[in-house]
């Protein structure tokens, strides 16, 4: 399976440092729409789950989280 960084589109190879997260994850029947849970390590088996998102670096993860989940009014 091919994995792409959700932020920059980079293809995952064998390099280390990739991050795996799950959007909208929670207990069955109680899924919160605007949540993201980042795992502390890459899990090859779980990376293909339907709500999985992949990041090539912490910088790309941070950029995506801020753009997708940040509060637009936070600095006002």
C-alpha beads as a LAMMPS data file, in Angstrom:
LAMMPS data file: protein, C-alpha beads

76 atoms
75 bonds

1 atom types
1 bond types

-500.0 500.0 xlo xhi
-500.0 500.0 ylo yhi
-500.0 500.0 zlo zhi

Masses

1 110.0

Atoms # bond

1 1 1 0.000 0.000 0.000
2 1 1 1.194 3.512 -0.782
3 1 1 1.015 6.227 1.871
4 1 1 1.107 9.971 1.189
5 1 1 1.665 12.853 3.580
6 1 1 -1.689 14.575 4.132
7 1 1 0.007 17.993 4.105
8 1 1 2.714 17.958 1.437
9 1 1 1.904 14.839 -0.591
10 1 1 5.309 13.186 -0.105
11 1 1 5.342 9.398 -0.691
12 1 1 6.307 7.262 2.275
13 1 1 9.370 5.167 1.700
14 1 1 11.486 3.392 4.299
15 1 1 12.519 6.559 6.093
16 1 1 11.773 7.010 9.773
17 1 1 9.835 9.800 11.399
18 1 1 6.441 9.315 9.760
19 1 1 3.429 9.961 11.983
20 1 1 0.061 8.247 11.942
21 1 1 -3.171 9.839 13.124
22 1 1 -6.875 9.096 13.013
23 1 1 -9.526 11.708 12.321
24 1 1 -12.938 11.529 13.918
25 1 1 -11.932 8.515 15.942
26 1 1 -13.633 7.544 19.155
27 1 1 -15.963 4.949 20.556
28 1 1 -18.345 3.352 18.035
29 1 1 -21.552 5.325 17.899
30 1 1 -19.923 8.253 19.651
31 1 1 -17.585 9.523 16.956
32 1 1 -16.706 13.172 17.340
33 1 1 -16.526 14.894 13.969
34 1 1 -13.721 17.327 14.769
35 1 1 -11.146 15.191 16.504
36 1 1 -7.718 13.921 15.568
37 1 1 -5.693 11.419 17.566
38 1 1 -1.982 11.148 16.792
39 1 1 -0.224 7.893 17.642
40 1 1 3.193 8.002 19.274
41 1 1 4.644 5.670 16.617
42 1 1 3.907 4.455 13.085
43 1 1 1.737 1.325 12.893
44 1 1 1.936 -0.265 9.436
45 1 1 -1.157 -2.423 9.957
46 1 1 -3.373 0.432 11.175
47 1 1 -2.080 2.897 8.554
48 1 1 -4.545 1.570 5.990
49 1 1 -7.650 2.111 8.161
50 1 1 -10.236 4.357 6.515
51 1 1 -9.891 7.317 8.896
52 1 1 -6.074 7.197 9.044
53 1 1 -4.033 10.227 8.023
54 1 1 -0.278 10.174 7.414
55 1 1 2.381 12.821 7.957
56 1 1 6.029 12.775 6.868
57 1 1 7.114 14.994 9.776
58 1 1 5.959 16.750 12.925
59 1 1 6.076 20.005 10.963
60 1 1 3.566 18.702 8.391
61 1 1 1.376 17.285 11.178
62 1 1 1.410 20.609 13.034
63 1 1 0.588 22.573 9.885
64 1 1 -2.333 20.270 9.049
65 1 1 -3.723 20.302 12.592
66 1 1 -3.525 24.093 12.761
67 1 1 -5.172 24.560 9.351
68 1 1 -7.874 21.952 9.951
69 1 1 -8.551 22.265 13.669
70 1 1 -7.117 25.636 14.727
71 1 1 -9.325 28.344 16.115
72 1 1 -9.512 31.167 13.565
73 1 1 -10.404 33.604 16.344
74 1 1 -7.641 32.537 18.732
75 1 1 -5.314 35.462 17.983
76 1 1 -8.048 38.136 17.806

Bonds

1 1 1 2
2 1 2 3
3 1 3 4
4 1 4 5
5 1 5 6
6 1 6 7
7 1 7 8
8 1 8 9
9 1 9 10
10 1 10 11
11 1 11 12
12 1 12 13
13 1 13 14
14 1 14 15
15 1 15 16
16 1 16 17
17 1 17 18
18 1 18 19
19 1 19 20
20 1 20 21
21 1 21 22
22 1 22 23
23 1 23 24
24 1 24 25
25 1 25 26
26 1 26 27
27 1 27 28
28 1 28 29
29 1 29 30
30 1 30 31
31 1 31 32
32 1 32 33
33 1 33 34
34 1 34 35
35 1 35 36
36 1 36 37
37 1 37 38
38 1 38 39
39 1 39 40
40 1 40 41
41 1 41 42
42 1 42 43
43 1 43 44
44 1 44 45
45 1 45 46
46 1 46 47
47 1 47 48
48 1 48 49
49 1 49 50
50 1 50 51
51 1 51 52
52 1 52 53
53 1 53 54
54 1 54 55
55 1 55 56
56 1 56 57
57 1 57 58
58 1 58 59
59 1 59 60
60 1 60 61
61 1 61 62
62 1 62 63
63 1 63 64
64 1 64 65
65 1 65 66
66 1 66 67
67 1 67 68
68 1 68 69
69 1 69 70
70 1 70 71
71 1 71 72
72 1 72 73
73 1 73 74
74 1 74 75
75 1 75 76
